[in-house]
Amino acid sequence: MSLAEVSLFDTVKKQFLFKVKANIDFYSSLITMQVFGIFFAFAGISYGSTSGWLSVTIHYYSVDAVIAFTVFWGFVTGVTILTKQYTDTDFIFITNRVSSTLSNILFLAATSLLGSVTAMLSKYLLLFASLYIFNEHIVLGDIMSAGDFLFGTAIAFLYVFLSCAVGYLIGTLVQINRIFIILIPALIIGSLILDGIQGRLPFVLKIYEFYFYESSVVLFILKTILTSAFCYIASLVILNRMEVRK
């Protein structure tokens, strides 16, 4: 046996860099989801008016659809990264549940940042396509300042990273027992039906409004960071109680 002591920092760093290079599937799926988001964004919001011989139609394009698809991608990625296909690669290194989870969190953070940047940049693709492909007569769109771009990217990152965290926790529960694959959707659908019968606002919608309708930026940041931290810490505690390789 080697007497060389491997530090946690070095192990996490090696695993993270390996995952960044090896998990190409996640990048291709990100591109695919954002392309779908761009197509939905092209549908836009249209409204117009007519006065005599003059008719005006306005198409409003937004990157919201691209961000929404990126958030969904983050959730799926958070679940998928815990499947056997990806967890087995951790055992190329001297590892444990802590280093594996930390490297996964870093990888999800890096890909969430990448997805947020590309989602924000898709605004210029929408403007370009509307002008040169769809032959819109007049295209109005202001160039984002550096501050606006950084702020928008940061907000999008928090949404995507939160979605990754929720997906990671669900993926962890599935590692405990496969019944959660059926149980979690059943609980969500059951709560929707029960709330509908009782005439209440669906619990799922309340959760959505709690995060996505927050008007205070500070509270929104606190909510997303604390929730993400809870999901990852809970996942680490659960995984630590499992066998090293399962």
Secondary structure, DSSP 8 states (H G I E B T S, - for coil): -------HHHHHHHHHHHHHHH-HHHHHHHHHHHHHHHHHHHH-EEEEEEETTEEEEEEE--THHHHHHHHHHHHHHHHHTTSHHHHGGGGGSS--HHHHHHHHHHHHHHHHHHHHHHHHHHHHHHHHHHHHTS--S--------HHHHHHHHHHHHHHHHHHHHHHHHHHHHHHH-TTHHHHHHHHHHHHHHHHHHTT---HHHHHHHHHHT---HHHHHHHHHHHHHHHHHHHHHHHHTS-S--
